[in-house]
Amino acid sequence: MVKINDVIQLDPAQSPWGPLLCIVDEVKQWGVRCYALIPQERGTAPGSMYLRVEHGKFHIIGPAEWAGAQI
């Protein structure tokens, strides 16, 4: 079962964003809200791209070691 701060990989057969890796920040009945970290510039914190992904359209990789969009 997917949990907050799990790393998931979007299924390329089910999602146009697959095989993107994301960190889950909300679990809902219909799926998850997650974010991908997007590099902006060397030496600065990455930006975040938020996505909503339905259950069955991703695979759970495991817990993130460091999570939080403000990293």
C-alpha positions as YAML, in Angstrom:
chain: A
units: angstrom
residues:
- id: 1
  name: MET
  ca: [0.00, 0.00, 0.00]
- id: 2
  name: VAL
  ca: [1.38, 3.40, -0.97]
- id: 3
  name: LYS
  ca: [2.24, 5.89, 1.81]
- id: 4
  name: ILE
  ca: [3.22, 9.54, 2.10]
- id: 5
  name: ASN
  ca: [6.94, 10.00, 1.25]
- id: 6
  name: ASP
  ca: [7.06, 6.84, -0.88]
- id: 7
  name: VAL
  ca: [8.91, 7.11, -4.16]
- id: 8
  name: ILE
  ca: [6.76, 5.89, -7.03]
- id: 9
  name: GLN
  ca: [7.52, 5.40, -10.71]
- id: 10
  name: LEU
  ca: [4.82, 6.24, -13.21]
- id: 11
  name: ASP
  ca: [4.00, 3.38, -15.58]
- id: 12
  name: PRO
  ca: [4.88, 4.48, -19.13]
- id: 13
  name: ALA
  ca: [2.09, 2.26, -20.50]
- id: 14
  name: GLN
  ca: [-0.46, 4.07, -18.28]
- id: 15
  name: SER
  ca: [0.87, 7.64, -17.98]
- id: 16
  name: PRO
  ca: [2.25, 10.16, -20.47]
- id: 17
  name: TRP
  ca: [4.77, 11.12, -17.75]
- id: 18
  name: GLY
  ca: [6.10, 7.56, -17.33]
- id: 19
  name: PRO
  ca: [8.74, 6.49, -16.32]
- id: 20
  name: LEU
  ca: [9.06, 9.62, -14.13]
- id: 21
  name: LEU
  ca: [9.95, 9.13, -10.45]
- id: 22
  name: CYS
  ca: [7.82, 11.08, -7.93]
- id: 23
  name: ILE
  ca: [7.48, 11.44, -4.16]
- id: 24
  name: VAL
  ca: [3.98, 10.96, -2.73]
- id: 25
  name: ASP
  ca: [2.66, 13.79, -0.56]
- id: 26
  name: GLU
  ca: [-1.05, 12.85, -0.42]
- id: 27
  name: VAL
  ca: [-2.87, 9.52, -0.67]
- id: 28
  name: LYS
  ca: [-6.50, 9.67, -1.82]
- id: 29
  name: GLN
  ca: [-9.19, 7.09, -2.61]
- id: 30
  name: TRP
  ca: [-8.67, 7.60, -6.35]
- id: 31
  name: GLY
  ca: [-4.85, 7.73, -6.29]
- id: 32
  name: VAL
  ca: [-2.03, 9.99, -5.12]
- id: 33
  name: ARG
  ca: [-0.74, 13.50, -5.43]
- id: 34
  name: CYS
  ca: [3.00, 13.46, -5.91]
- id: 35
  name: TYR
  ca: [5.81, 15.73, -6.94]
- id: 36
  name: ALA
  ca: [8.92, 15.39, -9.07]
- id: 37
  name: LEU
  ca: [11.99, 17.45, -8.23]
- id: 38
  name: ILE
  ca: [13.13, 19.55, -11.17]
- id: 39
  name: PRO
  ca: [16.65, 21.01, -11.16]
- id: 40
  name: GLN
  ca: [16.76, 24.77, -11.73]
- id: 41
  name: GLU
  ca: [20.37, 25.77, -11.36]
- id: 42
  name: ARG
  ca: [23.45, 24.19, -9.80]
- id: 43
  name: GLY
  ca: [23.74, 25.05, -6.11]
- id: 44
  name: THR
  ca: [20.06, 25.99, -5.67]
- id: 45
  name: ALA
  ca: [17.12, 23.98, -4.39]
- id: 46
  name: PRO
  ca: [15.15, 22.14, -7.08]
- id: 47
  name: GLY
  ca: [11.68, 23.19, -8.14]
- id: 48
  name: SER
  ca: [8.68, 20.87, -7.85]
- id: 49
  name: MET
  ca: [6.22, 19.63, -10.45]
- id: 50
  name: TYR
  ca: [3.01, 18.27, -8.89]
- id: 51
  name: LEU
  ca: [0.98, 15.47, -10.47]
- id: 52
  name: ARG
  ca: [-2.16, 13.51, -9.68]
- id: 53
  name: VAL
  ca: [-1.86, 9.83, -10.51]
- id: 54
  name: GLU
  ca: [-4.58, 7.19, -10.26]
- id: 55
  name: HIS
  ca: [-3.98, 3.91, -8.44]
- id: 56
  name: GLY
  ca: [-2.77, 1.25, -10.88]
- id: 57
  name: LYS
  ca: [-0.80, 3.75, -12.97]
- id: 58
  name: PHE
  ca: [2.37, 3.66, -10.87]
- id: 59
  name: HIS
  ca: [4.65, 1.25, -9.04]
- id: 60
  name: ILE
  ca: [5.96, 1.77, -5.52]
- id: 61
  name: ILE
  ca: [9.75, 1.93, -5.30]
- id: 62
  name: GLY
  ca: [10.04, 2.51, -1.53]
- id: 63
  name: PRO
  ca: [10.38, 5.26, 1.06]
- id: 64
  name: ALA
  ca: [12.32, 8.40, 0.17]
- id: 65
  name: GLU
  ca: [15.40, 8.98, 2.30]
- id: 66
  name: TRP
  ca: [14.97, 12.76, 2.13]
- id: 67
  name: ALA
  ca: [11.50, 14.08, 1.33]
- id: 68
  name: GLY
  ca: [9.91, 17.50, 1.33]
- id: 69
  name: ALA
  ca: [9.40, 19.82, -1.61]
- id: 70
  name: GLN
  ca: [11.32, 22.54, 0.22]
- id: 71
  name: ILE
  ca: [14.62, 20.58, 0.07]
...
